[in-house]
Amino acid sequence: MPTIVHFDIASEDVNRAKKFYESLFEWKITMPPGMSDYYLLETTDLEGKQSIGGGIGKRENPDQKITLYIGVENIERYCRKIEELGGKVIQPELPVPGWGSLAVCMDTEGNLFGLWQEKS
């Protein structure tokens, strides 16, 4: 069953956001090799078990906020289904080299969310 697998936090100042979330929640935040202005973060639940991971990146437009990504086995199929149900595909499938691919969509209520497909 598709579930939330990742979240992105859009920021004006990536380093300021990194410092804020590290200090507030004690999340482990690192910059992966080959990326600039994007950090990966690790979270744990209240018992200390690994939980949903996320990222902090540069805001690309004024409306960009926190985006939840839902893991699916086939982005193309889900994008078609979203449009059939009255939603919109804002960013069609986009490869993320070495990781997988993503798409950004809007539901019928104007909420943005992402789809994520692991590299096979």
Secondary structure, DSSP 4 states (H G I P E B T S, - for coil): --EEEEEEEEESSHHHHHHHHHHHH--EEEPPTT-SSEEEEE-B-TTS-B--EEEEEE--STT--EEEEEE-S-HHHHHHHHHHTT-EEEEEEEEETTTEEEEEEE-TTS-EEEEEEE--
